[in-house]
C-alpha cells in the first residue's frame, strides 16, 4: 500500500496558504519543525519529521490545499500535491524458522556440555 513520503511535488510554487502556515494561533502537530517566539515564526517545513501527523495529510475538499477541511467520510482527501511511494515492508525476525531452531539446539547442547 502506498505511503506518504512527506514531499510536496509543488514546493517551490506552493500556494500562499502553505507558505504562511503555521501561524502563532495554529496548532503545531507533534514533530513539526516550526517554532514561535511571540509572533515570529522560526524553522523550515520538513514534512518527513511529522510522520503520520503531517499537516498536508489533513483531509480537505478535493485534496486542494486551500479547500474546506472535510472528514474522510465526507470526501476529504490529503493534499493532492503530496508524493506517495510503495515503501519496502519492515522485515521482522521469524523465531520459528529452522535456522533459529538450529541455533537454539547448538546453544542448548553447549550449555549441557559444560554442566
N, C-alpha and C positions, 0 to 999 in steps of 0.2 A: 504494500500500500504506500503510495507516495506521501512524503512528509515535507513540511515546510523547512527549507534550509535557511530561512531568515535573510534572504537577499531580495532587494527591490529591483525589479527589471527596469524601472524608470527613475532611479535615484537622483541622477543629475538634473532631471526635468520634473521631479515630483511636484504634486500640487502644493499650493501655499499652505493648506491645512497641515500637510505632513511636514513642511519646512518649519512651521511655527509651533508644532506640537512637541513636547508638552508645555503648558503654561503653568505658572505657580499654583493655580487653583485646580489643576488636573491631578488625578490620582496616578501616582507612579507605581507601575507594576513591579513585582519582585524581579531583580536582575536588571532593571532599567539603568542605563549608563548616564542618565542626566541627573543633575542635582541643582538646587537653587540656593542662592544667598539673597534673601529678600525677593525682589522681582527679577534678579539677574540669573539667567539660565547658564549652566556650565555643562560641558561634556559634549559628546557626539553620539549619534544614533548607531548602535551596534546590535541589530536585531538578534544575532545569534546568541547573545548573552541572556536574552529574555526567555528563551526556550518556549514552553507552552503558553506563557503569558504575554507573548509578543502583541503589542497593541495593533499591529497591522492585521492580526488574525481575528480581531473583534468583528463579528458579523455585521455587515451593512447591506443596505438595499443594493442589489445587482453587483455587489463586490466593489462598488465605487468608493474610493477613499473618503469622499465628501458626501456619501449617501447617508440616508437616515439609518441610525442604529436599529437593527432588527434581529430578533431571535432567529436561530437556525430554523426552528419550526415554522416561522413566518416567512421564510425565504431568504433570510440573511446569509451572506457569504463572506469569507475573508477577502481582503483586498485582492483585486484581480491582477495586481502587479507583482505579487509575491511569486518567487520562484519555488518550484516543488521538484523533488527528485526521489527516485527509489533508492533508499539508503540500505546498505547491507544489514542483514539481521545480526544482532549481537550473538556471538557464539557462547553457549553455556556448557560447562563441563558436564559430561554424562557419567555419573558414578555407577552406571550399570553396564558399562562396556566390558568386553572380555579383557582388554588391556588393564583396566583398573582392577579387575578381579585377579589377574596375574600378579600385579604389584602387591596386592594385599596378601596373596599366598606367599610370595617371596618374603615380605616383611614379617609375616607371622612365623614362617619357618626359621628366619634368622633369630627371632626373639626366643623361640623354644630351643634353639641350638645352644644358646648361651645361658640357659637356666639350669 
